[in-house]
Amino acid sequence: MSVVGVLVLKLIWLVSWLLDLYIWIVIIRAVLSWVRPDPYNPIVRFICNLVDPVTYRLSRIIPTRVGMVDLSPLILIVIIQLIRAYLLPVLISGFLGLQD
């Protein structure tokens, strides 16, 4: 495999790793919504700034509230898992198909 092939595969691996990290950040944000942390804490603000815009846009597209429970973090995690399960393998196989 060429150097470019290795770089592209490493880039796809990095994207997969970042998606895993984002899933954990979404889970942490969901747990934080249960315990009412200090909103001025820089770590809490960082996590909220990463997750809230995405879940807000998602809840505007899809109704995500069931009673008093907001399911947008769960729906976001499912979407990320679908991207990891279907899109990344297609990119890998498509790229490896170009290498032949």
Backbone as XML, in Angstrom:
<?xml version="1.0"?>
<chain id="A" units="angstrom">
  <residue number="1" name="MET">
    <atom name="N" x="0.849" y="-1.176" z="0.000"/>
    <atom name="CA" x="0.000" y="0.000" z="0.000"/>
    <atom name="C" x="0.889" y="1.231" z="0.000"/>
  </residue>
  <residue number="2" name="SER">
    <atom name="N" x="0.466" y="2.234" z="-0.720"/>
    <atom name="CA" x="1.265" y="3.447" z="-0.841"/>
    <atom name="C" x="1.158" y="4.306" z="0.417"/>
  </residue>
  <residue number="3" name="VAL">
    <atom name="N" x="1.973" y="5.317" z="0.446"/>
    <atom name="CA" x="1.969" y="6.243" z="1.583"/>
    <atom name="C" x="0.628" y="6.967" z="1.662"/>
  </residue>
  <residue number="4" name="VAL">
    <atom name="N" x="0.076" y="7.334" z="0.520"/>
    <atom name="CA" x="-1.213" y="8.015" z="0.493"/>
    <atom name="C" x="-2.305" y="7.090" z="1.040"/>
  </residue>
  <residue number="5" name="GLY">
    <atom name="N" x="-2.227" y="5.810" z="0.687"/>
    <atom name="CA" x="-3.206" y="4.848" z="1.188"/>
    <atom name="C" x="-3.156" y="4.722" z="2.695"/>
  </residue>
  <residue number="6" name="VAL">
    <atom name="N" x="-1.962" y="4.676" z="3.224"/>
    <atom name="CA" x="-1.814" y="4.585" z="4.683"/>
    <atom name="C" x="-2.345" y="5.853" z="5.340"/>
  </residue>
  <residue number="7" name="LEU">
    <atom name="N" x="-2.054" y="7.007" z="4.755"/>
    <atom name="CA" x="-2.540" y="8.265" z="5.331"/>
    <atom name="C" x="-4.063" y="8.343" z="5.312"/>
  </residue>
  <residue number="8" name="VAL">
    <atom name="N" x="-4.677" y="7.905" z="4.221"/>
    <atom name="CA" x="-6.138" y="7.946" z="4.147"/>
    <atom name="C" x="-6.752" y="6.986" z="5.162"/>
  </residue>
  <residue number="9" name="LEU">
    <atom name="N" x="-6.190" y="5.791" z="5.289"/>
    <atom name="CA" x="-6.711" y="4.851" z="6.279"/>
    <atom name="C" x="-6.526" y="5.374" z="7.700"/>
  </residue>
  <residue number="10" name="LYS">
    <atom name="N" x="-5.410" y="6.024" z="7.968"/>
    <atom name="CA" x="-5.202" y="6.626" z="9.289"/>
    <atom name="C" x="-6.180" y="7.777" z="9.522"/>
  </residue>
  <residue number="11" name="LEU">
    <atom name="N" x="-6.491" y="8.530" z="8.474"/>
    <atom name="CA" x="-7.462" y="9.615" z="8.593"/>
    <atom name="C" x="-8.851" y="9.054" z="8.902"/>
  </residue>
  <residue number="12" name="ILE">
    <atom name="N" x="-9.228" y="7.963" z="8.239"/>
    <atom name="CA" x="-10.512" y="7.329" z="8.520"/>
    <atom name="C" x="-10.524" y="6.795" z="9.950"/>
  </residue>
  <residue number="13" name="TRP">
    <atom name="N" x="-9.410" y="6.211" z="10.406"/>
    <atom name="CA" x="-9.309" y="5.738" z="11.789"/>
    <atom name="C" x="-9.460" y="6.910" z="12.758"/>
  </residue>
  <residue number="14" name="LEU">
    <atom name="N" x="-8.850" y="8.053" z="12.444"/>
    <atom name="CA" x="-8.950" y="9.234" z="13.303"/>
    <atom name="C" x="-10.397" y="9.723" z="13.381"/>
  </residue>
  <residue number="15" name="VAL">
    <atom name="N" x="-11.092" y="9.737" z="12.255"/>
    <atom name="CA" x="-12.502" y="10.149" z="12.251"/>
    <atom name="C" x="-13.326" y="9.197" z="13.118"/>
  </residue>
  <residue number="16" name="SER">
    <atom name="N" x="-13.071" y="7.901" z="13.004"/>
    <atom name="CA" x="-13.781" y="6.918" z="13.827"/>
    <atom name="C" x="-13.500" y="7.149" z="15.310"/>
  </residue>
  <residue number="17" name="TRP">
    <atom name="N" x="-12.253" y="7.421" z="15.651"/>
    <atom name="CA" x="-11.880" y="7.683" z="17.040"/>
    <atom name="C" x="-12.549" y="8.953" z="17.550"/>
  </residue>
  <residue number="18" name="LEU">
    <atom name="N" x="-12.600" y="10.003" z="16.719"/>
    <atom name="CA" x="-13.252" y="11.247" z="17.118"/>
    <atom name="C" x="-14.750" y="11.057" z="17.312"/>
  </residue>
  <residue number="19" name="LEU">
    <atom name="N" x="-15.365" y="10.220" z="16.484"/>
    <atom name="CA" x="-16.788" y="9.929" z="16.664"/>
    <atom name="C" x="-17.023" y="9.191" z="17.991"/>
  </residue>
  <residue number="20" name="ASP">
    <atom name="N" x="-16.123" y="8.260" z="18.324"/>
    <atom name="CA" x="-16.221" y="7.582" z="19.627"/>
    <atom name="C" x="-16.099" y="8.583" z="20.771"/>
  </residue>
  <residue number="21" name="LEU">
    <atom name="N" x="-15.149" y="9.488" z="20.667"/>
    <atom name="CA" x="-14.964" y="10.510" z="21.693"/>
    <atom name="C" x="-16.200" y="11.390" z="21.817"/>
  </residue>
  <residue number="22" name="TYR">
    <atom name="N" x="-16.792" y="11.762" z="20.685"/>
    <atom name="CA" x="-17.981" y="12.607" z="20.712"/>
    <atom name="C" x="-19.160" y="11.873" z="21.356"/>
  </residue>
  <residue number="23" name="ILE">
    <atom name="N" x="-19.265" y="10.560" z="21.129"/>
    <atom name="CA" x="-20.318" y="9.783" z="21.780"/>
    <atom name="C" x="-20.168" y="9.871" z="23.296"/>
  </residue>
  <residue number="24" name="TRP">
    <atom name="N" x="-18.939" y="9.742" z="23.784"/>
    <atom name="CA" x="-18.720" y="9.848" z="25.237"/>
    <atom name="C" x="-19.044" y="11.244" z="25.746"/>
  </residue>
  <residue number="25" name="ILE">
    <atom name="N" x="-18.743" y="12.261" z="24.957"/>
    <atom name="CA" x="-19.074" y="13.633" z="25.367"/>
    <atom name="C" x="-20.590" y="13.816" z="25.427"/>
  </residue>
  <residue number="26" name="VAL">
    <atom name="N" x="-21.317" y="13.229" z="24.482"/>
    <atom name="CA" x="-22.788" y="13.293" z="24.506"/>
    <atom name="C" x="-23.322" y="12.584" z="25.745"/>
  </residue>
  <residue number="27" name="ILE">
    <atom name="N" x="-22.755" y="11.443" z="26.093"/>
    <atom name="CA" x="-23.187" y="10.713" z="27.291"/>
    <atom name="C" x="-22.915" y="11.543" z="28.543"/>
  </residue>
  <residue number="28" name="ILE">
    <atom name="N" x="-21.744" y="12.166" z="28.607"/>
    <atom name="CA" x="-21.412" y="13.012" z="29.758"/>
    <atom name="C" x="-22.386" y="14.183" z="29.850"/>
  </residue>
  <residue number="29" name="ARG">
    <atom name="N" x="-22.746" y="14.769" z="28.716"/>
    <atom name="CA" x="-23.696" y="15.885" z="28.709"/>
    <atom name="C" x="-25.062" y="15.433" z="29.213"/>
  </residue>
  <residue number="30" name="ALA">
    <atom name="N" x="-25.478" y="14.232" z="28.821"/>
    <atom name="CA" x="-26.768" y="13.724" z="29.297"/>
    <atom name="C" x="-26.750" y="13.531" z="30.810"/>
  </residue>
  <residue number="31" name="VAL">
    <atom name="N" x="-25.657" y="12.994" z="31.335"/>
    <atom name="CA" x="-25.543" y="12.806" z="32.785"/>
    <atom name="C" x="-25.497" y="14.167" z="33.488"/>
  </residue>
  <residue number="32" name="LEU">
    <atom name="N" x="-24.802" y="15.123" z="32.900"/>
    <atom name="CA" x="-24.740" y="16.459" z="33.505"/>
    <atom name="C" x="-26.117" y="17.113" z="33.578"/>
  </residue>
  <residue number="33" name="SER">
    <atom name="N" x="-26.983" y="16.806" z="32.631"/>
    <atom name="CA" x="-28.320" y="17.399" z="32.667"/>
    <atom name="C" x="-29.146" y="16.858" z="33.833"/>
  </residue>
  <residue number="34" name="TRP">
    <atom name="N" x="-28.751" y="15.725" z="34.389"/>
    <atom name="CA" x="-29.475" y="15.154" z="35.528"/>
    <atom name="C" x="-29.023" y="15.744" z="36.859"/>
  </residue>
  <residue number="35" name="VAL">
    <atom name="N" x="-27.784" y="16.245" z="36.953"/>
    <atom name="CA" x="-27.243" y="16.643" z="38.250"/>
    <atom name="C" x="-27.137" y="18.155" z="38.455"/>
  </residue>
  <residue number="36" name="ARG">
    <atom name="N" x="-27.477" y="18.940" z="37.466"/>
    <atom name="CA" x="-27.428" y="20.404" z="37.554"/>
    <atom name="C" x="-26.063" y="20.920" z="38.011"/>
  </residue>
  <residue number="37" name="PRO">
    <atom name="N" x="-25.042" y="20.828" z="37.167"/>
    <atom name="CA" x="-23.718" y="21.317" z="37.547"/>
    <atom name="C" x="-23.651" y="22.843" z="37.463"/>
  </residue>
  <residue number="38" name="ASP">
    <atom name="N" x="-22.569" y="23.382" z="37.942"/>
    <atom name="CA" x="-22.341" y="24.819" z="37.876"/>
    <atom name="C" x="-22.209" y="25.236" z="36.410"/>
  </residue>
  <residue number="39" name="PRO">
    <atom name="N" x="-23.098" y="26.098" z="35.900"/>
    <atom name="CA" x="-23.036" y="26.465" z="34.481"/>
    <atom name="C" x="-21.825" y="27.337" z="34.129"/>
  </residue>
  <residue number="40" name="TYR">
    <atom name="N" x="-21.129" y="27.855" z="35.116"/>
    <atom name="CA" x="-19.954" y="28.682" z="34.848"/>
    <atom name="C" x="-18.653" y="27.893" z="34.890"/>
  </residue>
  <residue number="41" name="ASN">
    <atom name="N" x="-18.733" y="26.610" z="35.196"/>
    <atom name="CA" x="-17.559" y="25.756" z="35.172"/>
    <atom name="C" x="-17.082" y="25.630" z="33.721"/>
  </residue>
  <residue number="42" name="PRO">
    <atom name="N" x="-15.789" y="25.884" z="33.451"/>
    <atom name="CA" x="-15.319" y="25.858" z="32.058"/>
    <atom name="C" x="-15.461" y="24.494" z="31.389"/>
  </residue>
  <residue number="43" name="ILE">
    <atom name="N" x="-15.331" y="23.415" z="32.129"/>
    <atom name="CA" x="-15.477" y="22.088" z="31.531"/>
    <atom name="C" x="-16.936" y="21.851" z="31.148"/>
  </residue>
  <residue number="44" name="VAL">
    <atom name="N" x="-17.850" y="22.237" z="32.006"/>
    <atom name="CA" x="-19.275" y="22.084" z="31.712"/>
    <atom name="C" x="-19.652" y="22.940" z="30.512"/>
  </residue>
  <residue number="45" name="ARG">
    <atom name="N" x="-19.147" y="24.149" z="30.458"/>
    <atom name="CA" x="-19.445" y="25.029" z="29.324"/>
    <atom name="C" x="-18.887" y="24.466" z="28.025"/>
  </residue>
  <residue number="46" name="PHE">
    <atom name="N" x="-17.684" y="23.891" z="28.077"/>
    <atom name="CA" x="-17.074" y="23.290" z="26.893"/>
    <atom name="C" x="-17.925" y="22.121" z="26.383"/>
  </residue>
  <residue number="47" name="ILE">
    <atom name="N" x="-18.343" y="21.253" z="27.293"/>
    <atom name="CA" x="-19.158" y="20.099" z="26.908"/>
    <atom name="C" x="-20.509" y="20.559" z="26.353"/>
  </residue>
  <residue number="48" name="CYS">
    <atom name="N" x="-21.117" y="21.517" z="27.003"/>
    <atom name="CA" x="-22.407" y="22.032" z="26.518"/>
    <atom name="C" x="-22.264" y="22.695" z="25.154"/>
  </residue>
  <residue number="49" name="ASN">
    <atom name="N" x="-21.182" y="23.425" z="24.946"/>
    <atom name="CA" x="-20.962" y="24.069" z="23.649"/>
    <atom name="C" x="-20.704" y="23.067" z="22.533"/>
  </residue>
  <residue number="50" name="LEU">
    <atom name="N" x="-20.197" y="21.887" z="22.870"/>
    <atom name="CA" x="-19.982" y="20.858" z="21.859"/>
    <atom name="C" x="-21.263" y="20.100" z="21.515"/>
  </residue>
  <residue number="51" name="VAL">
    <atom name="N" x="-22.116" y="19.872" z="22.492"/>
    <atom name="CA" x="-23.265" y="18.981" z="22.290"/>
    <atom name="C" x="-24.560" y="19.737" z="22.027"/>
  </residue>
  <residue number="52" name="ASP">
    <atom name="N" x="-24.811" y="20.806" z="22.758"/>
    <atom name="CA" x="-26.111" y="21.473" z="22.690"/>
    <atom name="C" x="-26.495" y="21.992" z="21.302"/>
  </residue>
  <residue number="53" name="PRO">
    <atom name="N" x="-25.594" y="22.586" z="20.519"/>
    <atom name="CA" x="-26.023" y="23.026" z="19.182"/>
    <atom name="C" x="-26.495" y="21.873" z="18.292"/>
  </residue>
  <residue number="54" name="VAL">
    <atom name="N" x="-25.851" y="20.727" z="18.409"/>
    <atom name="CA" x="-26.237" y="19.584" z="17.576"/>
    <atom name="C" x="-27.572" y="19.014" z="18.038"/>
  </residue>
  <residue number="55" name="THR">
    <atom name="N" x="-27.739" y="18.845" z="19.336"/>
    <atom name="CA" x="-29.006" y="18.293" z="19.827"/>
    <atom name="C" x="-30.158" y="19.283" z="19.613"/>
  </residue>
  <residue number="56" name="TYR">
    <atom name="N" x="-29.867" y="20.578" z="19.653"/>
    <atom name="CA" x="-30.910" y="21.573" z="19.392"/>
    <atom name="C" x="-31.387" y="21.479" z="17.944"/>
  </residue>
  <residue number="57" name="ARG">
    <atom name="N" x="-30.442" y="21.391" z="17.004"/>
    <atom name="CA" x="-30.825" y="21.270" z="15.596"/>
    <atom name="C" x="-31.562" y="19.958" z="15.346"/>
  </residue>
  <residue number="58" name="LEU">
    <atom name="N" x="-31.119" y="18.902" z="16.008"/>
    <atom name="CA" x="-31.777" y="17.608" z="15.867"/>
    <atom name="C" x="-33.207" y="17.664" z="16.395"/>
  </residue>
  <residue number="59" name="SER">
    <atom name="N" x="-33.409" y="18.327" z="17.507"/>
    <atom name="CA" x="-34.759" y="18.412" z="18.071"/>
    <atom name="C" x="-35.663" y="19.336" z="17.262"/>
  </residue>
  <residue number="60" name="ARG">
    <atom name="N" x="-35.102" y="20.203" z="16.453"/>
    <atom name="CA" x="-35.923" y="21.026" z="15.563"/>
    <atom name="C" x="-36.372" y="20.231" z="14.351"/>
  </residue>
  <residue number="61" name="ILE">
    <atom name="N" x="-35.577" y="19.226" z="13.952"/>
    <atom name="CA" x="-35.924" y="18.403" z="12.791"/>
    <atom name="C" x="-36.854" y="17.262" z="13.189"/>
  </residue>
  <residue number="62" name="ILE">
    <atom name="N" x="-36.517" y="16.585" z="14.278"/>
    <atom name="CA" x="-37.257" y="15.405" z="14.736"/>
    <atom name="C" x="-37.826" y="15.719" z="16.118"/>
  </residue>
  <residue number="63" name="PRO">
    <atom name="N" x="-39.091" y="15.408" z="16.368"/>
    <atom name="CA" x="-39.598" y="15.587" z="17.742"/>
    <atom name="C" x="-38.907" y="14.594" z="18.677"/>
  </residue>
  <residue number="64" name="THR">
    <atom name="N" x="-38.144" y="15.118" z="19.624"/>
    <atom name="CA" x="-37.328" y="14.265" z="20.477"/>
    <atom name="C" x="-37.811" y="14.203" z="21.921"/>
  </residue>
  <residue number="65" name="ARG">
    <atom name="N" x="-38.882" y="14.874" z="22.240"/>
    <atom name="CA" x="-39.374" y="14.849" z="23.617"/>
    <atom name="C" x="-40.483" y="13.821" z="23.763"/>
  </residue>
  <residue number="66" name="VAL">
    <atom name="N" x="-40.335" y="12.996" z="24.807"/>
    <atom name="CA" x="-41.378" y="12.045" z="25.194"/>
    <atom name="C" x="-41.711" y="12.379" z="26.640"/>
  </residue>
  <residue number="67" name="GLY">
    <atom name="N" x="-42.805" y="13.072" z="26.820"/>
    <atom name="CA" x="-43.142" y="13.547" z="28.161"/>
    <atom name="C" x="-42.119" y="14.593" z="28.579"/>
  </residue>
  <residue number="68" name="MET">
    <atom name="N" x="-41.433" y="14.331" z="29.681"/>
    <atom name="CA" x="-40.408" y="15.258" z="30.138"/>
    <atom name="C" x="-39.002" y="14.776" z="29.804"/>
  </residue>
  <residue number="69" name="VAL">
    <atom name="N" x="-38.900" y="13.719" z="29.034"/>
    <atom name="CA" x="-37.600" y="13.145" z="28.697"/>
    <atom name="C" x="-37.213" y="13.578" z="27.289"/>
  </residue>
  <residue number="70" name="ASP">
    <atom name="N" x="-36.008" y="14.116" z="27.165"/>
    <atom name="CA" x="-35.484" y="14.513" z="25.865"/>
    <atom name="C" x="-34.608" y="13.377" z="25.333"/>
  </residue>
  <residue number="71" name="LEU">
    <atom name="N" x="-34.999" y="12.819" z="24.212"/>
    <atom name="CA" x="-34.277" y="11.693" z="23.625"/>
    <atom name="C" x="-33.258" y="12.113" z="22.574"/>
  </residue>
  <residue number="72" name="SER">
    <atom name="N" x="-33.013" y="13.402" z="22.419"/>
    <atom name="CA" x="-32.084" y="13.853" z="21.381"/>
    <atom name="C" x="-30.662" y="13.319" z="21.567"/>
  </residue>
  <residue number="73" name="PRO">
    <atom name="N" x="-30.116" y="13.182" z="22.790"/>
    <atom name="CA" x="-28.789" y="12.566" z="22.898"/>
    <atom name="C" x="-28.773" y="11.115" z="22.417"/>
  </residue>
  <residue number="74" name="LEU">
    <atom name="N" x="-29.827" y="10.376" z="22.733"/>
    <atom name="CA" x="-29.901" y="8.987" z="22.288"/>
    <atom name="C" x="-30.000" y="8.909" z="20.764"/>
  </residue>
  <residue number="75" name="ILE">
    <atom name="N" x="-30.823" y="9.754" z="20.164"/>
    <atom name="CA" x="-30.951" y="9.771" z="18.709"/>
    <atom name="C" x="-29.634" y="10.182" z="18.063"/>
  </residue>
  <residue number="76" name="LEU">
    <atom name="N" x="-28.932" y="11.141" z="18.660"/>
    <atom name="CA" x="-27.631" y="11.563" z="18.143"/>
    <atom name="C" x="-26.626" y="10.416" z="18.197"/>
  </residue>
  <residue number="77" name="ILE">
    <atom name="N" x="-26.617" y="9.668" z="19.279"/>
    <atom name="CA" x="-25.699" y="8.530" z="19.393"/>
    <atom name="C" x="-26.034" y="7.475" z="18.340"/>
  </residue>
  <residue number="78" name="VAL">
    <atom name="N" x="-27.310" y="7.232" z="18.098"/>
    <atom name="CA" x="-27.699" y="6.261" z="17.068"/>
    <atom name="C" x="-27.239" y="6.733" z="15.688"/>
  </residue>
  <residue number="79" name="ILE">
    <atom name="N" x="-27.386" y="8.012" z="15.396"/>
    <atom name="CA" x="-26.937" y="8.549" z="14.109"/>
    <atom name="C" x="-25.429" y="8.402" z="13.958"/>
  </residue>
  <residue number="80" name="ILE">
    <atom name="N" x="-24.685" y="8.701" z="15.000"/>
    <atom name="CA" x="-23.224" y="8.552" z="14.945"/>
    <atom name="C" x="-22.847" y="7.088" z="14.737"/>
  </residue>
  <residue number="81" name="GLN">
    <atom name="N" x="-23.532" y="6.182" z="15.429"/>
    <atom name="CA" x="-23.244" y="4.755" z="15.254"/>
    <atom name="C" x="-23.572" y="4.294" z="13.835"/>
  </residue>
  <residue number="82" name="LEU">
    <atom name="N" x="-24.635" y="4.822" z="13.251"/>
    <atom name="CA" x="-24.956" y="4.475" z="11.862"/>
    <atom name="C" x="-23.877" y="4.978" z="10.907"/>
  </residue>
  <residue number="83" name="ILE">
    <atom name="N" x="-23.365" y="6.164" z="11.168"/>
    <atom name="CA" x="-22.265" y="6.688" z="10.345"/>
    <atom name="C" x="-21.055" y="5.785" z="10.474"/>
  </residue>
  <residue number="84" name="ARG">
    <atom name="N" x="-20.735" y="5.392" z="11.691"/>
    <atom name="CA" x="-19.568" y="4.520" z="11.899"/>
    <atom name="C" x="-19.781" y="3.143" z="11.286"/>
  </residue>
  <residue number="85" name="ALA">
    <atom name="N" x="-21.001" y="2.632" z="11.348"/>
    <atom name="CA" x="-21.259" y="1.271" z="10.879"/>
    <atom name="C" x="-21.389" y="1.183" z="9.366"/>
  </residue>
  <residue number="86" name="TYR">
    <atom name="N" x="-21.888" y="2.227" z="8.725"/>
    <atom name="CA" x="-22.162" y="2.134" z="7.291"/>
    <atom name="C" x="-21.296" y="3.040" z="6.425"/>
  </residue>
  <residue number="87" name="LEU">
    <atom name="N" x="-21.070" y="4.268" z="6.853"/>
    <atom name="CA" x="-20.334" y="5.201" z="6.001"/>
    <atom name="C" x="-18.836" y="4.950" z="6.021"/>
  </residue>
  <residue number="88" name="LEU">
    <atom name="N" x="-18.257" y="4.764" z="7.186"/>
    <atom name="CA" x="-16.807" y="4.551" z="7.249"/>
    <atom name="C" x="-16.367" y="3.270" z="6.526"/>
  </residue>
  <residue number="89" name="PRO">
    <atom name="N" x="-17.067" y="2.134" z="6.675"/>
    <atom name="CA" x="-16.661" y="0.963" z="5.885"/>
    <atom name="C" x="-16.790" y="1.168" z="4.378"/>
  </residue>
  <residue number="90" name="VAL">
    <atom name="N" x="-17.797" y="1.929" z="3.962"/>
    <atom name="CA" x="-17.936" y="2.224" z="2.532"/>
    <atom name="C" x="-16.753" y="3.063" z="2.059"/>
  </residue>
  <residue number="91" name="LEU">
    <atom name="N" x="-16.335" y="4.031" z="2.861"/>
    <atom name="CA" x="-15.185" y="4.845" z="2.489"/>
    <atom name="C" x="-13.911" y="3.996" z="2.422"/>
  </residue>
  <residue number="92" name="ILE">
    <atom name="N" x="-13.749" y="3.090" z="3.381"/>
    <atom name="CA" x="-12.557" y="2.239" z="3.378"/>
    <atom name="C" x="-12.554" y="1.313" z="2.175"/>
  </residue>
  <residue number="93" name="SER">
    <atom name="N" x="-13.690" y="0.651" z="1.933"/>
    <atom name="CA" x="-13.735" y="-0.287" z="0.807"/>
    <atom name="C" x="-13.643" y="0.454" z="-0.519"/>
  </residue>
  <residue number="94" name="GLY">
    <atom name="N" x="-14.231" y="1.629" z="-0.596"/>
    <atom name="CA" x="-14.128" y="2.422" z="-1.823"/>
    <atom name="C" x="-12.701" y="2.865" z="-2.074"/>
  </residue>
  <residue number="95" name="PHE">
    <atom name="N" x="-12.018" y="3.252" z="-1.011"/>
    <atom name="CA" x="-10.633" y="3.683" z="-1.186"/>
    <atom name="C" x="-9.739" y="2.505" z="-1.535"/>
  </residue>
  <residue number="96" name="LEU">
    <atom name="N" x="-9.949" y="1.364" z="-0.880"/>
    <atom name="CA" x="-9.143" y="0.198" z="-1.179"/>
    <atom name="C" x="-9.426" y="-0.318" z="-2.586"/>
  </residue>
  <residue number="97" name="GLY">
    <atom name="N" x="-10.654" y="-0.136" z="-3.065"/>
    <atom name="CA" x="-10.988" y="-0.510" z="-4.439"/>
    <atom name="C" x="-10.253" y="0.345" z="-5.449"/>
  </residue>
  <residue number="98" name="LEU">
    <atom name="N" x="-9.999" y="1.598" z="-5.102"/>
    <atom name="CA" x="-9.243" y="2.481" z="-6.008"/>
    <atom name="C" x="-7.776" y="2.132" z="-6.051"/>
  </residue>
  <residue number="99" name="GLN">
    <atom name="N" x="-7.279" y="1.497" z="-5.006"/>
    <atom name="CA" x="-5.860" y="1.155" z="-4.930"/>
    <atom name="C" x="-5.491" y="0.008" z="-5.852"/>
  </residue>
  <residue number="100" name="ASP">
    <atom name="N" x="-6.455" y="-0.872" z="-6.213"/>
    <atom name="CA" x="-6.121" y="-2.034" z="-7.035"/>
    <atom name="C" x="-5.763" y="-1.685" z="-8.439"/>
  </residue>
</chain>
